Every structure is written in C-alpha cells, then in structure tokens.
Amino acid sequence: MTDAPAASQWDIGDDDHPHEECGVVGVWGSPDAAALTALGLHALQHRGQEAAGIVSLAPQGQFHAHKGRGLVGDNFSNAAVIAGLPGHAALGHNRYATTGETALRNVQPLYADFEFGGFAVAHNGNLTNAHVLKRALVRRGCLFQSTTDSEVFIHLIAISLYSTVMDRLIDALKQVQGAYSLVALHNGALIGARDPLGVRPLVLGKLAAGGFVLSSETCGLDIVGADFVRDVEPGEIVLIDDAGVRSIRPFARPASPRFCIFEYIYFARPDSIVEGTPVYDTRKRIGAELARESGVAADVIVPVPDSGVPAAMGYAAEAGIPFELGIIRNHYVGRTFIEPTDQIRNLGVKLKHSANRSMIEGKRVVLVDDSIVRGTTSRKIVEMVRQAGATEVHMRISSPPTTHSCFYGIDTPERSKLLAAKHDVAEMARIIGADSLGFISLDGLYRALGRPGRDAAAPAYCDACFTGDYAIPLLDQQDNSERPLPLLQVANR
C-alpha cells in the first residue's frame, strides 16, 4: 500500500460508514507468542486495514519487530517472518489512520530503548491533547520520529524521572487526555490499559496451555483458543508477568463510563462479546426497535451487506416481512487502478455491491444499513436497487443521524461534510433518492441496549457522534497558539 493513492489509483471503499479505529493484541507466556499475535490480528482485521505490525520479546531480552503496510496476511503469512519474531511475549497492531499519514514510520507497535531496557506500545484510540503535549515535548528537546499521536506516550515515559517502568507509564497516562486502549511490552511484563472513561475496548483472556492474551475484542481470543477472563475496566491497568495478572488503578472509578456506542452498531465483529453483551444479538434488537419506531409497508427487507445484516434480520422478524439478500457484496475489492473518470466513479459502487434482481424486481424494498455519513454511497445503492426493478425503495438506518465528528479514534469527516449535520431527514431522503428514510431514535438505541432510554445527565455510552456531547475535552480542537504550554511531569517520586 502506498502512502496515498496515485493519480490513477482510487479507493472505492464505502464512505457512508465511519471507518475502523485500530486493533491491538498482546500475548504473554507462550512459545508461539508471535504466531498467536498474528492470528489475533487476523481476527481484528476489520478494525484496520492500512498496516500491521508485531514486536516480540525473546527470552534473552532482545526485541524483534516486523511491520508493513497492507493487510495482516500480506505481512505475516510467511513462516520465515514469524520465525524472525521469537519469544514468549509479543504485541501487535492493525492500523487505520486517525492521526498521521499512512507511512511506515507511523506503523505500530512503536518501539524505543530506555535506560530500563526496551519498550513497545500499541494504541487504539485518539488523544485529544496530543498536539498540545507535542508542542511542549518538542520545546523540551524531544525528537519525534512519527506523526502519530501514539508517540506522545514514548516521550512522556522517556522524560519521567519515576523509578519504575509502571510508575513512568502511570505518569504518562495521567498527562494525556482522550480515548485509548493500549498494550505495552517491556523486558519484565505485558501491560494493558484503558482510558478512565473506558471509551475504547480491551479484554483479557487466558490460554489453555498457560499464558495470557489481551485483545481489542473477544474474537481475537477465540481464534487462538483463549478463554475470556474479563474486560479490562475503565481506568484500569493490568500487568501480566510470570507471576500472573495484577490490577493497578491509578484513576478513580468513573461514576458513568462512556463506552463507544458505535462498537455495538458497527465496529465490533458480530461474533464478539462487548462489555458482556453479544454484538450479534444486540444488532438484531436494534433492528427490531427500528422496525417498531419507523416501520413501513413493504414486500422485502434487504440488508446493505455486510454490516446491515443482523439489524435487517431483527427488523424483518419484528415487521413480519421476508428477509432476503437483495444485494450481494464482492469481498475481494479494495482500490482499483482504472482511471477515475466520472463515468467509472459512478460504476465503482457495483464493484463492491450488486443487486440480486430476482429478489427485488417488482417489490417494495426496505434497505437496512447501519449509518449514513456523507450519503454518496447510499445514493448509489438506492439507485442500483431502483434499476433492478424495485417499485419503492425505503431506507432504514440502525443508528441515529451522525451529526458530529468523532475525535476519540474513529475516522469520520469534518462536520461540514456530514449529511445529517446540514439536512433534516426529509431532505436526506430526497438527496439519496429514497421514498422514505428513517433512523432509530437515540432513546430507541438505548432501549435496544437494555436501558430505559438515554439519561442526559449521565449517559451510559459515548454517543457524541449523535449528540455532540463530548465527555473528554477536545483541547487540540481549540486555538492553542497563545495558550501556555503544559508543565510536564518530571518530578521524582
């Protein structure tokens, strides 16, 4: 993968969805640590497809690394590559860039040599004060080797005068703000940590032969045969070494954690269990609630694959209308090297989706999808279904309208490019060409998640993309040019 599409190369990815954040995996106490980490990254491939990397720790204390742009299979299918990553511990990362360009220097895990030895870190999420901290760190003399916000962790650890690795990491975590799940590896332990509000996910598993696994989702445990132990809790640090697992809590327990609600709607793999709830079942309940709120007379319920499938199943069951695969997805599509003329761009959606005419022709169709961002792909999907002979095309969305950008690790456009930020639902329906358009309400989404509704005083989830209620300050979005630089923590305990 190149850093950016060449002039004759264009991306036909679906820009009607927020894009994945990143996935992290860590393994401790297995002679096949790197191989297990690679398998875990395969299971988490949906969370990032731009690049992948693994760092391993050999028994003699040497660190080994392999990184590359592209998919996990592009980088870690060669036995020689895995053999070059020896050791009983490893950590890995799938990247979808939310900060920093897709250059090899930004591919994680990031590694540094400190006075206490080697240290590697992989990070899922986004720091909301990274630029402010970077200005202070650069003024102090730190030299940044990447443009990713994750490197801030490395420099904060480097300048800390606390005596132990763990104290230095805690020192760094107390200075950053934002959403993060991170996995770190040093000579003595594997470490996992979640931000104080628990916006990003991280789970702990145990291998049958001994050893432990950290993963962004439970599907990363399943693929390596690890038993789920528990979620790492908001604000918790877990330290895993040969003595077992220890929990450290440098932050007060949040009165109301703010786990990302979009994990349930779209990001997590359907077979994962998120915060104790099976994702597949949750999406079916969301679809059922959507049918109750905005049902419409129709002959067939058709999901926009693949992310719309469980919600469409729930919608169809609740509405008593047949569910059919009226759109077929081609999974072997990424970028194309065809010259991107206007005509070819308009045909590009058919490389990814094609209409199953026999299930659509002459019928009133309800399309079920998980979100609308810019609306461009939704418009092409509606047009394609009409051309296949549908007499009516209604679209139903299993999330509320996306009216605000995410600054916590999800790649969404700036607010001015969000369709729902500029238009009401009726106008959006006209723009995408649907006979009607409906979104699940925010209270309906909360009900599908087992809540009576959204408590505005203490929301149970991070839903800022729907509400603009940003629970973590967005310091980097403010004008900081005249703001005094923060006083970095360098005092010795």
PEDALIN-V35628 format. One record per pair of residues at least 6 apart in sequence whose ideal C-beta (glycine too) atoms are under 6 Angstrom apart, sorted by the first residue. I is the first residue (numbers start at 1). GAP is how many residues later the second one is. Records with the same first field share a line. If there is no record, write none. Layout:
# PEDALIN-V35628
I->GAP + GAP
This chain:
# PEDALIN-V35628
1->68 + 69
3->98 + 99 + 100
8->329 + 331
9->326 + 328
10->330
11->324
12->336 + 339
14->363
15->359
16->356 + 357 + 361 + 362
17->354
18->392 + 394
19->77 + 392
20->27 + 28 + 76
21->103 + 388 + 389
22->25 + 26 + 72 + 73 + 74 + 102
23->21 + 24 + 25 + 71 + 193
24->69 + 98 + 100 + 159 + 192
25->12 + 15 + 16 + 67 + 190 + 195
26->65 + 157 + 164 + 188
27->6 + 9 + 10 + 63 + 186
28->61 + 162 + 183 + 184 + 212
29->59 + 181 + 182
30->6 + 177 + 181
33->23 + 54 + 55 + 56 + 57
34->20 + 22 + 48 + 51 + 56
35->47
36->188
37->17 + 53 + 55
38->38
39->184 + 185
40->175 + 180 + 184
41->11 + 31 + 51 + 53
42->30
43->176 + 177 + 180
44->50 + 172 + 176
45->27
46->223
47->47
48->46 + 47 + 48
49->22
50->45 + 46 + 47 + 52
51->18 + 44 + 56
52->20 + 23 + 42
53->14 + 40 + 54 + 55 + 56
54->12 + 31 + 36 + 38
55->8 + 10 + 36 + 54 + 56 + 65
56->8 + 29 + 31 + 34
57->6 + 30 + 32 + 128
58->28 + 29
61->126
63->55
64->21
65->46
66->15
67->40
68->7
89->96 + 101
91->18 + 31 + 92 + 94
93->15 + 16 + 29
95->12
98->28 + 311 + 313
99->49 + 50
100->6 + 47 + 48
105->41
106->40 + 42
108->14
109->11 + 13
110->11 + 40 + 41 + 44
111->9
112->7 + 42
116->49
117->70
119->67
120->65
121->32 + 61 + 63
122->61
123->27 + 57 + 59
124->57 + 76 + 92
125->54 + 55 + 75 + 284
126->52 + 53 + 282 + 283
127->22 + 49 + 51
128->49 + 50 + 279 + 344 + 346 + 347 + 348
129->48 + 346
130->19 + 22
131->345
132->343 + 348
133->19
135->350
136->349 + 350 + 352
137->18
142->13
144->7
153->19
156->16 + 19
157->11 + 15
159->331
160->8 + 11
161->329 + 331
162->6 + 9 + 331
165->21
170->80
171->318
175->314
177->295
178->294
179->16 + 20 + 21 + 229 + 230
180->15
181->13 + 19 + 21
182->11
183->9 + 31
184->7
188->53
189->50 + 52
190->50
191->48
192->10 + 22 + 40 + 46
193->44
194->8 + 38 + 40
196->38 + 39 + 55 + 58
197->37 + 57 + 60 + 61 + 274
198->36 + 59 + 61
199->59 + 61 + 209 + 263
201->15
202->30
203->12 + 15 + 28
204->25 + 26 + 28
205->8 + 16 + 21 + 22 + 23 + 24
206->6 + 21 + 23
207->19
212->28
213->8 + 13
215->6
217->51 + 55
218->10 + 54 + 55
219->50 + 52 + 53
221->7
232->6
234->20 + 23
235->16
236->11 + 13
237->11
238->7 + 9
239->7
256->202
258->204 + 213
259->16 + 202
260->202
261->200 + 202
263->11
264->18
265->105 + 134
266->41 + 104
268->6 + 11
270->9 + 10 + 40
272->7
280->30
283->27 + 28
284->26 + 29 + 30
285->163
286->25 + 112 + 162
287->24 + 27 + 28 + 111
288->26 + 30
289->155 + 158 + 159
290->25 + 106 + 108 + 150
291->24 + 27 + 28
293->148 + 151
294->144
295->24
296->98 + 140
298->23 + 66 + 68
299->64 + 65
300->22 + 24 + 63 + 65
301->11 + 14 + 15 + 20 + 22 + 65
302->24 + 25 + 63 + 65
303->6 + 9 + 65
304->63 + 65
305->22 + 24
307->63
308->60 + 61 + 62
311->57 + 87
312->56
313->10
315->53
316->7
324->35
326->30 + 33 + 34
327->26
328->26 + 28
329->24
330->22
333->18 + 19
338->6
349->31
355->29 + 30 + 33
357->31
360->25 + 28 + 29 + 30
361->28
362->27
364->27 + 28
365->20 + 25 + 28
366->28 + 30
367->28
368->28
369->28
370->28 + 29
371->28 + 31
372->6 + 25 + 47
373->29
374->43 + 45
375->44 + 56 + 57
378->54
379->53 + 54
382->11 + 50 + 51 + 52
383->50
385->8
386->7
392->43
393->41 + 42
394->41 + 42
395->39 + 42
396->42
397->42
398->42
400->39 + 42 + 66
401->19 + 38
402->16 + 18 + 63
403->17 + 18
404->60 + 61 + 64
405->7 + 9 + 10
406->6 + 59
407->67
415->6
419->9
425->12
428->9
429->7 + 8
442->12 + 24
443->10 + 11
446->7 + 8
451->9
464->6
